[in-house]
Amino acid sequence: MKREPLAFRYANALYDLAKERGQLEPIGEELQVVKDVFEETNLLDEVFRHPSITSENKKALLKESFQNKVSSEVMNLLFLLIDKKRIEYVASIADEYKRLSYESSGVAEATVYTAKALTEDEKQAIANTFAKQTNKGRLLIDEVTDPEILGGFKIRVGDRVYDASVANQLQRIHKRMMYGNVSR
């Protein structure tokens, strides 16, 4: 996932404030709620980018929508984004905040691609093995079923991909057969 420098600055400032106040997790959850609402309702395209809607109307809509759902810190961030005409960064800020939170607690997200669904024991074994390989305390597994894998699995942790799939092994055998085993 590409990092957005501006979103990182806002997320970092909010993260520092949340850490100082002991509210890392609640604020992270609130940001995720805001992100989900923006993505599910298409508010960004229909309302917040519309040139005839004033900043005050946008703030009133945010206050009405999130008044009892988010803290004053998150609401102030939203108001600041409206004032600076940067509300389109909400999703990126939520993602960067989550990344900062995970990084500080030694957690990483991983996507595992398999031909069939994994059991909980298999998920746990993969999480434990790759947490050690990536020097993380814990790995959160997101599972994707992909019949083209044939067997085995492929896992993506951040920018790294580990491919232990049958499809990949067959592809390597095919290349060796076509071009020979060229190792110098």
Phi, psi and omega per residue, in radians:
M1 nan 2.298 -3.109
K2 -1.297 2.368 3.113
R3 -1.515 2.448 3.109
E4 -1.845 1.953 -3.052
P5 -0.974 -0.717 -3.129
L6 -1.153 -0.758 3.109
A7 -1.103 -0.665 3.126
F8 -1.075 -0.724 -3.136
R9 -1.098 -0.790 3.108
Y10 -1.122 -0.796 -3.125
A11 -1.091 -0.716 -3.127
N12 -1.127 -0.729 3.111
A13 -1.119 -0.770 3.118
L14 -1.161 -0.677 3.114
Y15 -1.070 -0.805 3.129
D16 -1.059 -0.745 3.116
L17 -1.116 -0.788 -3.132
A18 -1.120 -0.694 3.135
K19 -1.142 -0.741 3.119
E20 -1.057 -0.640 -3.098
R21 -1.649 0.032 3.123
G22 1.204 0.598 -3.085
Q23 -2.169 0.570 -3.081
L24 -0.985 -0.895 -3.066
E25 -1.222 -0.840 -3.141
P26 -1.035 -0.720 -3.128
I27 -1.198 -0.650 3.062
G28 -1.057 -0.728 3.109
E29 -1.155 -0.695 3.119
E30 -1.117 -0.745 3.101
L31 -1.070 -0.671 3.119
Q32 -1.149 -0.670 3.093
V33 -1.087 -0.806 3.138
V34 -1.076 -0.797 3.122
K35 -1.024 -0.820 -3.131
D36 -1.066 -0.748 3.128
V37 -1.088 -0.789 -3.140
F38 -1.084 -0.712 -3.104
E39 -1.300 -0.669 -3.073
E40 -1.357 -0.536 -3.054
T41 -1.757 -0.138 -3.135
N42 1.075 0.513 3.126
L43 -1.027 -0.682 -3.060
L44 -1.031 -0.870 -3.094
D45 -1.289 -0.674 -3.030
E46 -1.459 -0.543 -3.040
V47 -2.037 -0.946 -2.942
F48 -1.331 -0.254 3.057
R49 -1.779 -0.010 -3.112
H50 -1.302 2.162 -3.032
P51 -1.186 -0.422 -3.071
S52 -1.522 -0.125 3.109
I53 -1.575 2.161 -3.071
T54 -1.295 2.824 3.098
S55 -1.057 -0.666 3.137
E56 -1.129 -0.687 3.097
N57 -1.163 -0.661 3.119
K58 -1.145 -0.742 3.109
K59 -1.123 -0.717 3.116
A60 -1.088 -0.709 3.098
L61 -1.110 -0.750 3.101
L62 -1.097 -0.767 -3.134
K63 -1.080 -0.762 3.131
E64 -1.136 -0.696 -3.076
S65 -1.315 -0.660 -2.986
F66 -2.064 0.141 -3.007
Q67 -0.881 -0.851 -3.093
N68 -1.760 0.153 -3.072
K69 -1.892 -0.369 -3.115
V70 -2.301 2.747 -3.136
S71 -1.300 2.960 3.112
S72 -1.128 -0.526 3.125
E73 -1.108 -0.801 3.139
V74 -1.217 -0.710 3.119
M75 -1.094 -0.722 3.102
N76 -1.124 -0.644 3.070
L77 -1.085 -0.780 3.128
L78 -1.076 -0.736 3.108
F79 -1.116 -0.723 3.104
L80 -1.088 -0.723 3.112
L81 -1.115 -0.635 3.071
I82 -1.132 -0.849 -3.119
D83 -1.038 -0.693 -3.094
K84 -1.535 0.026 -3.117
K85 1.001 0.819 -3.115
R86 -2.258 0.439 -3.071
I87 -1.104 -0.385 -3.137
E88 -1.171 -0.158 3.129
Y89 -1.539 0.038 -3.063
V90 -0.954 -0.867 -3.105
A91 -1.120 -0.731 3.131
S92 -1.145 -0.665 3.108
I93 -1.129 -0.750 3.103
A94 -1.073 -0.739 3.123
D95 -1.135 -0.753 3.141
E96 -1.166 -0.671 3.102
Y97 -1.082 -0.788 3.122
K98 -1.066 -0.742 3.136
R99 -1.081 -0.771 3.108
L100 -1.091 -0.754 -3.138
S101 -1.107 -0.802 3.115
Y102 -1.113 -0.749 -3.110
E103 -1.050 -0.755 -3.100
S104 -1.230 -0.434 -3.128
S105 -1.795 0.140 3.077
G106 1.253 0.540 -3.133
V107 -1.941 2.502 3.054
A108 -2.352 2.678 3.064
E109 -1.719 2.467 3.125
A110 -2.333 2.490 3.037
T111 -1.923 2.160 -3.133
V112 -1.925 2.189 3.114
Y113 -1.814 2.165 3.127
T114 -2.392 2.821 3.122
A115 -1.309 -0.536 3.113
K116 -2.388 2.847 -3.100
A117 -1.073 2.477 3.118
L118 -1.527 2.643 3.006
T119 -1.389 2.907 3.114
E120 -1.094 -0.650 3.112
D121 -1.125 -0.704 3.117
E122 -1.153 -0.731 3.097
K123 -1.053 -0.775 -3.124
Q124 -1.130 -0.717 3.123
A125 -1.103 -0.755 3.109
I126 -1.127 -0.781 -3.141
A127 -1.053 -0.782 -3.129
N128 -1.136 -0.788 -3.108
T129 -1.109 -0.844 -3.062
F130 -1.400 -0.348 3.016
A131 -1.126 -0.717 3.109
K132 -1.163 -0.756 -3.112
Q133 -1.137 -0.534 -3.105
T134 -1.739 0.095 3.139
N135 1.020 0.713 3.083
K136 -1.970 2.652 3.111
G137 -1.314 -0.535 -3.086
R138 -2.671 2.551 3.124
L139 -2.111 2.206 3.075
L140 -1.642 2.104 -3.026
I141 -1.670 2.239 2.971
D142 -1.969 2.088 -3.014
E143 -1.731 2.345 3.083
V144 -2.194 2.200 3.095
T145 -1.576 2.160 -3.105
D146 -2.363 1.829 -3.081
P147 -1.089 -0.334 3.129
E148 -1.246 -0.226 3.101
I149 -1.166 -0.531 -3.107
L150 1.257 -0.860 3.135
G151 -2.986 3.007 -3.093
G152 1.252 -2.645 -3.139
F153 -2.763 2.874 3.010
K154 -2.283 2.375 -3.111
I155 -2.263 2.389 3.083
R156 -2.038 2.113 3.070
V157 -2.133 1.842 -3.066
G158 1.137 -2.141 -3.137
D159 -1.649 -0.043 -3.089
R160 -1.704 2.439 3.100
V161 -2.169 2.244 3.046
Y162 -1.942 2.106 -3.056
D163 -2.005 1.810 3.089
A164 -2.018 0.664 -3.096
S165 -1.599 2.680 3.078
V166 -1.107 -0.685 3.130
A167 -1.020 -0.740 3.128
N168 -1.166 -0.726 3.120
Q169 -1.113 -0.723 3.095
L170 -1.120 -0.676 3.119
Q171 -1.121 -0.721 3.106
R172 -1.150 -0.687 3.097
I173 -1.111 -0.749 3.125
H174 -1.040 -0.784 3.133
K175 -1.104 -0.716 3.118
R176 -1.130 -0.635 3.131
M177 -1.209 -0.647 -3.107
M178 -1.325 -0.741 -3.006
Y179 -1.952 -0.049 -3.108
G180 1.442 2.935 -3.133
N181 -1.556 1.485 -3.086
V182 -1.595 1.734 3.066
S183 -2.294 2.074 -3.096
R184 -2.063 nan nan
